[in-house]
Amino acid sequence: MRVGGELKDLATVVAETDAVEPVTIDSADGLAILRHSAAHVLAQAVQRIDPQANLGIGPPITDGFYYDFGVEQPFTPEDLKAIDKEMQRIIREGQRFVRRVVTDDEARVELAAEPFKLELIGLKGASSTGSAAGEYADGANVEVGAGELTIYDNVNRDGEVVWKDLCRGPHLPNTRMIGNGWALTRIAAAYWRGSEKNPQLQRIYGTAWPTKEDLRAHQQRLEEAAKRDHRRLGKELDLFSFPDEIGSGLSVWHPRGGIVRQEMEQHALHRHRAAGYTYVYTPHITKKDLFIESNHLVTYAEGMFPPIRMDEERDENGAITKQGVDYYLKPMNCPMHILIYRERARSYRDLPMRLAENGTVYRNELSGALHGLTRVRGFTQDDAHLFVTPEQLEGEVAEVLEFVLSLLRDFGLSDFELELSMRDDEKSKWIGDEAHWAEATDALRRVALASGLKLTEVAGEAAFYGPKIDLKVKDAIGRTWQLSTVQLDFNLPERFHLEFTDRDGIKKRPVMIHRALMGSIERFFAILLEHYAGAFPVWLAPVQVVGIPVAEEYYDYLDEVIVKLTRAGVRAEVDHSDDRMQKKIRTHTTHKVPLQLIAGEQDRAGGTVSFRFRDGTQENGVPIEDAVRRITGAIATRALVNTAEDLA
């Protein structure tokens, strides 16, 4: 339950004047509590089997939980089976989760054999979101937070404490309530608290749901997601690869993938130009001083690649006559766009000034965090930075949000919600005046509410220079992805001394809007690839039409049809291979070509073609001119053509 807005165990004593709200097990907080309770049972099971195992952290995560352990030998699949059986026993025992407040010294005595827990005791006082699902990057807030220190005892039916763990809670009343909607999923290695400087631990992942049926539905979603995995589809459809010779997290795009990417970029470019954006280009590398002025080397240094020392000069004796300068690969495009603005004096008549760039940036991601195109070290942001007067701010943000939604709909996405990321009370994380932060946050909140989309507010997740709206979208199988972001920034214009001359002749500060629509073009491509399971809408498909003759004697006829299509701007080709017709059909169906044109004697005699669609159905005897019109129409309207009805 929530008491006065704070999550509490059901055993908590409440007063008649307390505001109490129920927390259902299928709510976001309820699922997090269920999963965190399952993580405790996992840890207890591991220590029953191996009493020498040291406890790390066991937070709830999206769709599941994990627990980290310090053990002498890595876990094996056989270990996982034994742990699973032990967890079942603990769940059947119906142990109660009992909260107990302790002092730091008492906790250190009780947990003297747990070195990782002893380290966490020193973190007490860190901030917390008050949400069971909220977590720090290292998951530490499931153990300690801003309030009192607590230990949860697992108490059996005889009232005996059989296990305990440092934990903030809350938990389910007892282990039996975990039920049978859970499963252990995999084993991995993980550094303690996410740092390579710390010891490597063994991590066990699991998932937990209110019912067995919910678990099965989740497992079916995972099976479908595996079929749609963009890494597998990228290889099968010959779209992109990650050659070892180039390095981890650095992709190359093959011709077919390049076609899709270019279509994405060109469509976005035309939409941006129509909306008043101007495209600019900036280098991939810059001097250190720029990132000091922008504050990136203070707040984002760990995400940047090490510097490259350049421009040093020496005399004939080897003595340095000119000191070198550190250059950095850019992790962001915004400082360079700021310099474009600052290049000359600006008037209120120049604003809003909308600068856009498909700018490649570089992030020093840990190798263990890399994941296909969704997490890479070099990627291209479809970045835009808008410079506006304070009076233009709210209206421009509203236009930006509507533009973002409209363009994403062009790509076939439609299920959106918003998240407003704000600053919290930890002042060292943020730069700039608190009044500006409040003004910017209020403006974003008003725009978000006016959109009519579901809005969630999250403290502590803002960019270091200002609050932001993140747009989240659901794909075809119900997964949520964070895509576009709109960030307000009063602070970088202040740091770079940006100005414009207002109507009254007085120099004033513009406000800066940071906006990425696709975010990363690579990641957006991966999301679309999985959303469509490789079967792109016809306008994005690498090959839109392939001609398949019934026999070799119909090659020339189909060649003439394909020439008409290519002259109309369609990506079309004839399969001249020696394969039999049925094998050609299977091959191009596997390659997810939207439209196959089949021609035999009747078609040649009648000046027609036969359509074959992705679902295996056919439409015969379509006049050539009608076929060209329908195909070009589907491309122009960005249709998803899988069936005959889609091309009607």
C-alpha positions in Angstrom: 0.0 0.0 0.0 0.9 3.7 -0.2 0.7 5.6 3.0 0.9 9.4 2.5 2.3 8.7 -1.0 5.1 6.4 0.2 5.2 2.6 -0.5 4.8 0.6 2.7 4.4 -3.1 3.5 0.9 -4.3 4.2 2.0 -5.0 7.8 2.6 -1.3 8.4 0.5 0.2 11.2 -1.5 3.1 10.0 -3.5 5.9 11.7 -7.1 6.8 10.9 -5.9 10.1 9.5 -3.4 8.5 7.1 -4.1 8.7 3.4 -3.9 5.0 2.3 -4.0 3.7 -1.3 -3.9 0.1 -2.4 -1.1 -1.2 -4.6 -2.3 -4.0 -6.8 0.1 -6.7 -7.9 -0.4 -6.0 -11.6 0.4 -2.3 -11.3 3.9 -1.0 -12.0 4.8 -0.8 -8.3 3.1 -4.1 -7.5 5.1 -5.9 -10.2 8.3 -4.3 -8.9 7.5 -5.5 -5.3 6.7 -9.0 -6.6 10.0 -9.1 -8.6 12.1 -7.8 -5.7 10.6 -10.3 -3.4 11.4 -13.1 -5.9 15.0 -11.7 -6.0 15.2 -12.2 -2.2 14.0 -15.8 -2.6 16.7 -16.3 -5.3 19.4 -15.0 -3.0 18.2 -17.2 -0.1 18.2 -20.2 -2.4 21.7 -19.6 -3.5 23.0 -19.3 0.1 21.2 -22.4 1.1 23.1 -24.3 -1.6 26.3 -22.3 -1.1 26.6 -20.7 2.3 29.9 -19.0 1.3 28.2 -17.0 -1.5 28.4 -13.3 -0.9 25.3 -11.1 -1.5 25.5 -8.2 -3.9 22.4 -6.3 -5.1 19.0 -7.7 -6.3 16.8 -5.1 -7.8 13.6 -5.4 -9.9 14.2 -4.4 -13.5 12.0 -4.2 -16.6 10.0 -7.4 -16.9 12.0 -9.2 -14.2 14.8 -9.1 -11.6 18.4 -10.1 -11.0 20.7 -10.8 -8.1 24.5 -10.5 -8.0 26.7 -12.9 -6.1 30.3 -13.2 -5.2 31.1 -16.9 -5.7 34.4 -18.8 -6.3 33.1 -20.6 -9.5 30.8 -19.2 -12.2 27.2 -20.6 -12.1 26.4 -23.4 -14.6 23.0 -24.4 -16.1 23.0 -27.3 -13.7 23.4 -24.8 -10.8 20.4 -22.9 -12.2 18.2 -26.0 -12.1 19.2 -26.7 -8.4 18.5 -23.0 -7.5 15.1 -23.2 -9.2 14.1 -26.2 -7.1 15.3 -24.6 -3.9 13.3 -21.4 -4.7 10.2 -23.5 -5.2 10.7 -25.0 -1.7 11.1 -21.5 -0.1 8.0 -20.2 -1.9 6.0 -23.2 -0.6 7.2 -22.6 2.9 5.3 -19.3 3.1 8.0 -17.4 4.9 7.0 -13.9 6.0 9.0 -10.8 5.0 9.5 -8.9 8.2 10.9 -5.3 8.2 13.3 -4.4 11.0 14.9 -1.0 11.5 18.6 -1.1 12.5 21.4 1.4 13.1 24.5 1.4 10.9 26.6 -0.2 13.6 24.0 -3.0 14.2 23.8 -3.6 10.4 27.6 -3.9 10.2 27.7 -6.5 13.0 24.8 -8.6 11.5 26.3 -8.4 8.0 30.0 -8.7 8.9 30.4 -11.7 6.5 28.9 -9.7 3.6 31.5 -7.3 2.3 29.3 -5.9 -0.5 26.5 -5.1 2.0 29.0 -3.4 4.3 29.9 -1.0 1.5 26.2 -0.2 0.8 25.6 0.8 4.4 27.9 3.8 3.8 25.5 5.0 1.0 22.6 5.6 3.4 21.3 9.1 2.7 21.3 8.9 -1.1 18.2 10.2 -2.8 15.2 8.1 -3.8 12.3 8.4 -6.2 9.8 6.7 -3.8 8.9 4.2 -6.5 9.4 0.5 -6.1 10.5 0.4 -9.8 12.8 3.4 -9.5 16.5 2.5 -9.4 20.0 4.0 -9.6 22.2 2.8 -12.4 23.8 0.3 -10.1 20.5 -0.8 -8.4 21.8 0.3 -4.9 18.6 2.1 -3.9 16.8 -1.2 -3.3 19.2 -1.6 -0.3 19.6 1.9 1.2 18.0 5.3 0.7 17.4 8.6 2.3 15.7 7.3 5.4 16.4 4.8 8.0 18.4 1.6 7.5 16.4 -1.6 7.5 16.9 -5.4 7.3 14.2 -7.8 6.1 14.0 -11.1 7.9 12.6 -14.1 6.3 10.6 -15.8 9.1 9.2 -19.3 8.9 5.9 -20.6 10.3 7.6 -21.4 13.7 8.6 -17.7 14.0 12.3 -18.5 13.4 14.4 -16.1 11.3 15.9 -18.3 8.5 17.5 -15.7 6.4 17.9 -11.9 6.1 19.0 -9.2 3.8 19.8 -5.5 3.9 16.9 -3.9 2.1 14.6 -0.9 1.9 11.6 -2.8 0.8 8.7 -3.0 0.6 8.0 -6.7 0.0 5.0 -9.1 -0.3 3.6 -10.3 3.0 5.1 -13.8 2.4 6.9 -15.9 -0.1 3.8 -18.0 -1.1 2.3 -14.9 -2.8 5.1 -15.1 -5.4 3.1 -18.0 -6.8 4.2 -19.9 -9.9 4.4 -17.1 -12.5 8.2 -16.8 -12.3 11.2 -18.4 -14.0 15.0 -18.0 -13.9 16.2 -17.0 -17.3 20.0 -16.7 -17.7 23.4 -16.2 -16.1 25.8 -13.4 -16.8 28.9 -11.8 -15.3 28.6 -8.2 -13.9 31.0 -5.8 -12.2 30.1 -4.8 -8.7 28.0 -1.6 -9.0 28.6 -1.4 -12.7 32.3 -0.4 -12.6 35.1 -2.3 -14.3 37.3 -1.2 -11.4 35.3 -3.3 -9.0 35.2 -7.1 -8.6 33.4 -9.2 -11.1 30.3 -11.0 -9.7 28.0 -13.6 -11.1 24.5 -12.4 -12.0 21.3 -14.5 -12.2 18.4 -13.1 -14.1 14.7 -14.0 -13.6 11.2 -12.9 -14.5 8.1 -12.8 -12.3 4.4 -12.2 -13.1 1.2 -12.3 -11.1 0.0 -15.6 -12.8 1.4 -18.6 -14.8 -0.7 -17.3 -17.7 1.1 -13.9 -17.5 4.4 -15.7 -17.5 3.5 -17.7 -20.6 2.4 -14.6 -22.4 5.7 -12.9 -21.5 7.6 -16.0 -22.8 5.7 -15.9 -26.0 6.5 -12.2 -26.4 10.2 -13.1 -26.0 9.9 -15.8 -28.6 8.4 -13.3 -31.0 11.1 -10.8 -30.1 13.8 -13.3 -30.9 12.3 -13.9 -34.3 12.4 -10.1 -34.9 15.9 -9.5 -33.4 17.4 -6.9 -35.7 20.9 -8.5 -35.4 19.6 -11.7 -36.9 17.4 -10.0 -39.5 20.3 -7.7 -40.4 22.4 -10.7 -41.3 19.6 -12.7 -43.1 18.5 -9.7 -45.2 22.1 -8.5 -45.9 21.6 -5.0 -44.3 24.6 -4.3 -42.1 27.4 -5.9 -40.1 30.0 -5.3 -37.4 33.4 -6.4 -38.8 35.9 -7.3 -36.1 38.6 -5.5 -38.1 36.8 -2.2 -37.5 36.0 -2.6 -33.8 33.2 -3.2 -31.4 30.1 -1.1 -31.7 31.0 0.3 -35.1 28.7 -0.7 -38.0 29.0 -0.8 -41.7 25.9 -0.6 -43.9 25.5 -2.9 -46.9 23.8 -1.8 -50.1 20.4 -3.0 -49.1 20.6 -1.5 -45.6 22.0 1.7 -47.1 18.9 2.1 -49.3 16.6 1.9 -46.3 18.7 4.3 -44.3 18.8 6.8 -47.2 15.1 6.6 -47.7 14.6 7.4 -44.0 17.0 10.3 -44.1 15.7 11.8 -47.3 12.1 11.7 -46.1 13.1 13.3 -42.8 15.2 15.9 -44.7 12.2 17.0 -46.9 9.9 17.2 -43.9 12.5 19.3 -42.0 13.0 21.7 -44.9 9.2 22.2 -45.2 9.1 22.9 -41.4 11.7 25.7 -41.7 14.9 23.9 -40.7 18.2 24.5 -42.3 20.8 21.7 -42.5 24.4 22.3 -41.3 27.5 20.2 -41.2 30.1 20.0 -38.4 33.4 18.1 -37.9 33.7 14.8 -35.9 36.5 16.1 -33.7 37.2 19.3 -31.8 39.6 21.0 -29.3 39.2 20.3 -25.6 38.3 23.9 -24.8 35.0 23.7 -26.5 33.8 20.8 -24.3 35.1 22.6 -21.2 33.0 25.7 -22.1 30.0 23.5 -22.8 30.6 21.6 -19.5 30.6 18.1 -21.2 34.1 17.4 -19.8 32.8 17.9 -16.3 29.4 16.1 -16.6 30.0 13.7 -19.4 33.7 12.9 -19.4 33.2 9.1 -18.8 31.1 8.9 -21.9 33.8 10.4 -24.1 36.7 8.8 -25.8 40.2 9.6 -24.6 41.8 12.7 -26.1 44.1 12.8 -29.1 47.1 15.0 -28.6 47.9 17.1 -31.7 49.6 20.2 -33.0 52.8 19.8 -30.8 55.9 21.3 -32.5 59.6 20.5 -31.7 62.9 22.0 -32.8 65.7 20.1 -34.4 66.9 19.1 -30.9 63.6 17.6 -29.9 62.7 20.4 -27.5 59.0 21.4 -27.5 58.5 24.8 -29.1 54.8 24.7 -29.2 52.6 22.8 -26.7 50.1 20.3 -28.2 46.4 20.5 -27.8 43.9 17.8 -26.8 41.2 17.0 -29.3 38.1 14.9 -28.6 35.8 12.9 -30.8 32.5 14.7 -30.3 29.8 13.0 -28.2 27.3 15.7 -29.0 26.6 18.1 -31.8 25.2 21.0 -29.8 28.4 22.9 -28.9 29.2 23.3 -32.6 25.7 24.4 -33.5 26.1 27.0 -30.8 29.2 28.3 -32.5 27.3 28.6 -35.8 24.8 30.8 -34.0 27.5 32.9 -32.3 29.4 33.5 -35.6 27.6 36.8 -36.1 25.2 39.2 -34.5 21.6 38.0 -34.3 18.3 39.9 -34.3 14.9 38.9 -33.0 14.0 38.8 -36.8 16.4 35.8 -37.1 14.5 33.8 -34.5 13.4 31.1 -34.3 16.6 29.8 -35.9 16.3 26.0 -36.6 19.6 24.2 -37.3 19.5 20.5 -38.2 22.2 18.0 -38.9 22.6 14.2 -39.3 25.8 14.4 -37.2 27.9 11.3 -36.3 28.9 11.2 -32.7 31.0 8.9 -30.6 30.4 7.5 -27.1 32.8 5.4 -25.1 30.3 2.6 -24.2 31.5 -0.4 -22.2 31.9 -3.4 -24.4 29.4 -5.3 -22.3 26.7 -2.7 -22.9 26.9 -2.9 -26.7 23.9 -4.4 -28.5 23.6 -4.5 -32.2 22.6 -1.1 -33.6 20.6 -0.1 -30.5 23.8 0.5 -28.4 26.9 1.4 -30.4 30.0 3.5 -30.1 29.6 5.5 -33.3 26.2 6.6 -34.4 24.4 9.4 -36.3 22.0 11.7 -34.5 19.2 13.4 -36.5 20.0 16.4 -34.3 18.3 19.8 -34.3 18.9 22.9 -32.2 16.5 25.7 -32.2 17.3 29.2 -30.9 14.2 31.1 -29.8 13.1 34.2 -27.9 11.6 33.5 -24.4 8.2 34.6 -25.8 8.5 32.0 -28.6 9.6 29.2 -26.4 6.3 27.4 -25.5 4.8 27.8 -28.9 7.9 26.5 -30.6 8.1 23.5 -28.2 4.5 22.7 -29.1 5.3 22.8 -32.8 8.3 20.6 -32.3 6.3 18.0 -30.4 3.6 17.9 -33.1 6.3 17.7 -35.9 8.0 14.8 -34.1 4.7 12.9 -33.7 3.7 13.6 -37.3 7.1 12.3 -38.7 7.0 9.2 -36.6 3.5 8.4 -37.9 5.0 8.6 -41.4 7.1 5.6 -40.4 4.1 3.7 -39.2 4.4 4.3 -35.5 1.3 5.5 -33.6 1.2 4.4 -29.9 2.9 7.2 -28.0 3.3 8.4 -24.4 5.4 11.2 -22.9 7.9 11.3 -20.0 8.9 14.6 -18.4 12.4 14.4 -16.9 13.1 17.0 -14.2 15.9 17.8 -11.9 16.0 16.6 -8.3 17.4 18.1 -5.1 21.0 16.9 -5.7 22.3 20.3 -6.7 25.8 19.1 -7.8 24.3 17.3 -10.8 22.8 20.4 -12.5 24.0 23.7 -13.9 22.2 27.0 -14.1 19.6 29.1 -12.3 16.8 27.3 -10.4 14.3 29.9 -11.6 15.2 29.0 -15.2 14.8 25.3 -14.4 11.3 25.9 -13.0 10.3 28.1 -15.9 11.5 25.5 -18.4 9.9 22.6 -16.6 6.5 24.4 -16.4 6.6 25.1 -20.1 7.3 21.5 -21.0 4.6 20.3 -18.7 2.0 22.6 -20.3 3.0 21.4 -23.8 2.9 17.8 -22.8 -0.5 18.0 -21.1 -1.9 19.9 -24.1 -0.9 17.0 -26.4 -3.4 14.8 -24.8 -0.9 11.9 -24.5 -0.2 10.0 -21.3 2.4 11.9 -19.2 4.7 10.5 -16.5 6.9 12.9 -14.5 10.3 11.6 -13.3 12.7 13.5 -11.0 16.4 13.3 -11.4 16.5 12.2 -15.1 16.9 15.6 -16.8 19.9 16.6 -18.9 22.6 18.4 -16.9 21.6 21.7 -18.5 17.8 21.5 -18.5 14.5 19.4 -18.3 13.3 17.4 -21.2 10.3 15.5 -22.7 11.1 12.0 -23.9 8.7 10.4 -26.3 8.1 6.6 -25.9 6.5 4.4 -28.5 5.1 0.9 -28.5 6.0 -1.4 -31.3 4.0 -4.1 -33.0 4.5 -6.6 -30.2 3.9 -4.2 -27.4 7.5 -3.3 -26.4 8.1 0.3 -25.3 11.1 2.2 -26.8 12.3 5.6 -25.9 12.7 7.6 -29.2 12.6 11.4 -29.6 13.6 13.9 -27.0 12.9 17.6 -26.6 15.1 19.4 -24.1 15.0 23.1 -23.0 18.2 24.9 -22.2 18.7 28.3 -20.6 22.2 27.4 -19.5 24.3 26.8 -22.6 23.2 30.1 -24.1 24.4 31.7 -20.8 27.7 29.8 -20.8 28.5 30.7 -24.4 27.2 34.3 -24.0 24.7 34.0 -26.8 22.7 37.1 -27.6 20.1 38.6 -29.9 18.9 42.2 -30.3 15.3 42.5 -29.4 12.7 44.9 -30.7 13.6 47.5 -28.0 17.3 47.4 -29.1 18.4 45.6 -25.9 20.6 42.6 -26.1 18.9 39.5 -24.6 19.6 35.8 -24.2 17.9 33.3 -26.6 16.6 30.0 -25.2 17.9 26.8 -26.8 15.8 23.7 -27.7 17.7 20.5 -28.2 15.7 18.0 -30.3 16.5 14.6 -31.6 13.6 13.0 -33.6 14.8 9.5 -34.4 17.5 9.9 -31.7 20.1 7.7 -33.3 19.4 6.8 -36.9 21.1 3.4 -36.3 18.8 2.7 -33.3 15.7 3.9 -35.0 16.5 1.7 -38.0 16.8 -1.3 -35.6 13.5 -0.5 -34.0 11.7 -0.2 -37.4 13.4 -3.5 -38.5 12.0 -5.3 -35.4 8.6 -3.5 -35.6 8.1 -4.7 -39.1 10.0 -8.0 -38.6 12.0 -7.1 -41.7 8.8 -6.7 -43.9 9.2 -2.9 -44.4 6.5 -0.8 -46.0 6.9 -0.8 -49.8 8.4 2.8 -49.7 11.3 1.6 -47.4 11.9 -1.9 -48.8 15.4 -2.3 -50.4 13.9 -4.1 -53.3 10.2 -3.0 -53.9 9.3 -5.3 -56.8 10.9 -8.4 -58.3 9.9 -9.9 -61.5 9.6 -13.7 -61.7 9.0 -15.3 -65.1 7.2 -18.6 -65.4 9.9 -19.7 -67.8 13.0 -18.3 -69.5 11.0 -17.3 -72.6 9.2 -14.6 -70.6 12.4 -12.8 -69.4 12.1 -10.1 -72.2 8.5 -9.4 -71.5 9.1 -8.9 -67.7 12.2 -6.8 -68.5 10.0 -4.4 -70.3 7.6 -4.2 -67.4 10.5 -3.6 -64.9 11.9 -0.8 -67.1 8.5 1.0 -66.9 8.7 0.7 -63.1 12.3 1.8 -62.7 11.5 4.8 -64.9 8.7 5.6 -62.5 11.3 5.6 -59.6 10.5 2.0 -58.3 13.4 -0.2 -57.1 12.6 -3.2 -59.3 14.5 -6.0 -60.8 14.0 -9.3 -62.7 15.3 -12.6 -61.2 17.4 -14.0 -64.1 18.9 -16.8 -62.1 18.7 -20.5 -63.2 16.5 -21.4 -60.3 13.0 -22.8 -60.9 10.1 -20.4 -60.5 8.9 -21.9 -57.1 12.4 -21.6 -55.7 12.6 -17.9 -56.8 9.3 -17.3 -55.1 10.5 -18.8 -51.9 13.8 -16.9 -52.1 12.2 -13.5 -52.5 9.5 -14.3 -49.9 12.3 -15.0 -47.5 14.0 -11.7 -48.4 10.6 -10.1 -47.6 10.2 -8.3 -51.0 6.8 -6.7 -50.8 5.7 -7.4 -54.4 6.5 -10.2 -56.8 5.3 -9.8 -60.4 4.8 -13.2 -62.2 4.3 -13.4 -65.9 3.5 -16.4 -68.2 1.9 -16.9 -71.6 -1.5 -15.5 -70.6 0.1 -12.3 -69.2 2.3 -11.8 -72.2 -0.7 -12.3 -74.6 -2.9 -9.9 -72.6 -0.4 -7.3 -71.6 -0.8 -8.1 -67.9 1.1 -9.3 -64.8 0.2 -11.3 -61.8 0.8 -9.9 -58.3 2.1 -12.2 -55.5 2.0 -10.8 -52.0 3.9 -11.4 -48.8 1.0 -13.5 -47.4 1.2 -15.9 -50.3 -2.0 -14.7 -52.1 -2.0 -13.7 -55.8 -4.0 -11.4 -58.0 -3.8 -12.4 -61.6 -4.3 -10.5 -64.9 -3.5 -7.0 -63.8 -2.9 -4.6 -66.8 0.6 -3.3 -66.8 -0.3 0.4 -66.6 -2.7 -0.4 -63.7 0.1 -2.3 -62.0 2.5 0.6 -62.3 -0.1 3.0 -61.0 -0.9 0.9 -58.0 2.7 0.3 -57.1 3.7 3.9 -57.4 0.6 4.9 -55.4 1.5 2.5 -52.6 5.0 4.0 -52.5 3.7 7.6 -52.4 1.3 6.8 -49.6 3.9 4.9 -47.6 1.6 1.8 -47.5 2.4 -1.4 -45.7 1.7 -3.9 -48.5 1.4 -7.5 -47.3 -1.9 -8.6 -48.9 -4.0 -7.9 -52.0 -6.3 -5.7 -50.0 -3.3 -3.5 -49.1 -2.8 -2.7 -52.8 -6.4 -2.3 -53.7 
